[in-house]
Amino acid sequence: MSIATLRLIVGVFFLLASVFLALRYWIVPEWASRYDPLRMNLGAAFALVFGLLNLTRWYLSWSQRQRMALPVRYPLQPDPSLVRPEVRPELDFLTQHAVSPSSAATESPKPDET
């Protein structure tokens, strides 16, 4: 179990404990009458603070992990950190290069395929 999961579990536990201690007169009145109400209210306040603290720490770690999981660059864009090989223009058929007039004159026209 990771520390983030433990923070979430402990935060939820403390929040539930604070709700139980705050509503003890409606939930279990005979149990609430046995203990000092000042200490129980103080315990409910501390449980609320600890629960919120743990949930805040869990949320911050969760949002950090989500932010780190996002891609650094937009999709379908080249990775700038890759080393690209040198492009030789005579073998690069993806880009159009200007054809010199001497090479255009030597090319023979292609026959039509019909």
C-alpha positions in Angstrom: 0.0 0.0 0.0 1.4 3.4 -1.0 1.7 6.4 1.2 -0.9 8.2 -0.8 -3.4 5.5 -0.1 -2.6 5.6 3.6 -3.1 9.3 3.7 -6.5 9.0 2.1 -7.5 6.2 4.5 -6.3 8.1 7.6 -7.9 11.3 6.4 -11.3 9.7 5.9 -11.0 7.9 9.3 -10.3 11.1 11.1 -13.1 12.9 9.4 -15.5 10.1 10.3 -14.2 10.2 13.9 -14.8 13.9 14.1 -18.3 13.6 12.8 -19.0 10.8 15.3 -17.6 12.8 18.2 -19.5 16.0 17.1 -22.8 14.1 16.8 -22.3 11.8 19.8 -25.4 13.1 21.6 -27.7 12.1 18.7 -25.9 8.8 17.9 -25.1 7.3 21.3 -26.6 9.6 24.1 -25.8 7.2 27.0 -22.1 6.9 26.0 -21.8 10.7 25.5 -23.1 11.4 29.0 -20.2 9.3 30.6 -17.4 11.5 29.3 -16.4 15.2 29.7 -18.0 17.2 26.9 -15.1 19.7 26.7 -12.6 16.9 26.0 -14.9 15.3 23.5 -15.5 18.5 21.6 -11.7 19.2 21.7 -11.1 15.7 20.3 -13.7 16.3 17.6 -11.9 19.5 16.6 -8.5 17.8 16.5 -9.8 14.9 14.5 -11.3 17.4 12.0 -8.0 19.2 11.7 -6.0 16.0 11.3 -8.5 14.6 8.8 -8.4 17.8 6.6 -4.6 17.9 6.9 -4.3 14.3 5.6 -6.8 14.8 2.8 -5.0 17.9 1.8 -1.6 16.1 1.7 -3.2 13.3 -0.3 -4.8 15.7 -2.8 -1.5 17.5 -3.3 0.4 14.3 -4.0 -2.4 13.1 -6.3 -2.4 16.3 -8.3 1.4 16.2 -8.6 1.3 12.7 -9.9 -1.5 13.7 -12.4 0.6 16.7 -13.6 3.7 14.6 -14.1 1.7 12.0 -16.1 0.6 14.6 -18.7 2.6 14.6 -21.9 5.3 17.3 -22.2 4.5 18.1 -25.8 1.3 18.0 -27.9 0.5 14.8 -29.8 1.8 14.3 -33.3 4.7 16.7 -32.8 8.3 15.5 -33.0 10.4 15.0 -29.9 13.0 17.8 -29.9 15.4 15.8 -27.8 15.9 13.2 -30.5 19.1 13.4 -32.5 18.1 13.5 -36.1 20.4 12.1 -38.8 21.7 14.5 -41.5 19.3 14.7 -44.4 20.9 14.1 -47.9 18.9 16.2 -50.4 19.4 13.8 -53.2 17.8 10.9 -51.2 15.1 13.0 -49.5 11.9 12.3 -51.5 9.5 13.8 -49.0 10.5 17.4 -49.7 10.4 19.1 -53.0 13.7 20.5 -54.2 14.1 23.0 -56.9 15.0 21.2 -60.1 17.9 22.8 -62.1 17.3 23.5 -65.8 20.1 21.3 -66.9 18.6 18.2 -65.1 15.1 19.0 -66.3 16.3 19.0 -69.9 17.9 15.6 -69.6 14.9 13.9 -68.2 12.7 12.1 -70.7 9.0 12.5 -70.6 7.1 9.6 -69.1 4.8 7.7 -71.5 1.1 7.8 -70.7 -0.4 4.6 -69.3 -3.8 4.1 -70.9 
